[in-house]
Amino acid sequence: MRILVAVEPVDFRSGIDGLGRICREALACDPFSGTVVVFRNRSGTAIKALAYDGNGFWLCQHRLSRGRFRHWPSRDGSAKRELLAHELQVLLAGGDPEAAQAPPPWRPIGPTAHDHVRASRYASAASVCL
């Protein structure tokens, strides 16, 4: 699942159609792609998440009772920032997603010496069975 965070705050009077327009125009993202797009209000006290599931749009809002979302992805020349699922979880809990440490979501696994020994063992066992 692709997760995008809008770096700049948005007007929270916007609903599904207004946020979908922001996706297309400011973030260059198709709101019908299934991407979860997360927005923040100007005061930093609430967030909205917009996603399309193939049947319709989901619009979720979370408003803090106290405090603000202290850490929000900064602008690095782009209006959006892509996050991994665990980074979004940290952000929603009020933490800093850039400081979150987790193993990489995928890493290539190449052949090892152990795999070579195991493969030759299976080959010799197969010839005995014939």
N, C-alpha and C positions, 0 to 999 in steps of 0.2 A: 504494500500500500504506500502510495506516495503522499507525503505530508509537506505542505508549504505553509510558511508563516509570513504574513504581510508585515513588513518591517515598520511601515508608517501606520499610525493610528487612523481609524476610520470613524465616520459618523455612525453611531449605533442606532440612529433612527432608521437606518437602511435595513430592509428585510432581505428575503431570498433574491428578489430581482435586482435590488441595488448592489448587493454583495456579488452577485453573478456578473454584473456589469463591471465592477472593480476587478474581478478575476480576469475578465477578457481584456479590458483596456489598460489597467495599471500593472497587472502581474503577468500579462501575456500567457494566461492559462485558460484552458477550456473548462468551464464549470461542469460540463457533462462528462468529463474524463474519469470521474471516480476519485480524483485527488481530494484529500481533505485539506481545506484551506482555513487557516486560523487567523483571526483578526483580533485586534485590541482596541479598546476605546481610548480617547485622548487622555483621560485621567489615570489610565492604567489599572482601573478597579474591576474591569470586566473583559471577558473574551467571548468571541463567537466562533463556532466551527461550522463550516458549510461543506456538505458532501452530497454527491449524487450517487444513488445505489442502483440505477437502472429502472426503477419504478417512479422515483421522485426524489426531491431534495430533502435532506436532513439539515436542520438549523438548530444547533445547540448553543445555549448561552450559559455562562457561569459568571456570577457576580460575587465578589468577595464581600463578606460582612464587615471586615476590618482590613485595613492595609491596602497595598497595591502589589501588582506583579512587578517585583523589583528588577528582575532580569528579563530582558527582551532582546532578541537578536538585533544586532546593530546593522546599520546600513553600510555595506562594503561595495558601493557602486551599483547595487541591485535593489529593486523594490521588494524582493522576496528572498526567503532563505529556506532551503530544504532541510528537514529534520528527519531523524530516525525515530521510530516509535518510542524507544526508551527516553530519547531527548525530549519528546513532547510530554511524556509523563512527568519528567523532572520539571519542565516549564510550567505545567498545570499545577504542580505542587508548590510553586513559588520558588523553585531553585534555578540555578544557572545551567542551562543545557550544554553550554560549551565546557563546563567543568565536569560534566558527567563522564565517568569512566566505565566503559563496558567493552567486552571483547568485540572484535569486528563481526558484523552480521554474516559475513561469508569470507572464507579464505580458501584459496586453491589447495587441493591436496594432491601432491605428486607421488609418484611411486617411491617407495623406500626400500632399503635393503631387506627389511622384514617381509615386505610384500613379495619380493623376488624369491626368498626362501620358501614362503608359503605356496607360491605358484608352482615351484619345482616339486614340492612335496605332493601337491595335488596331481600333477602330471605323472609322477611315478606311481601313485596309488591308482590312477585311472588305467595305466598300462597293465597292472597286476590283475585288475578286474576283467580285462579283456581276455 
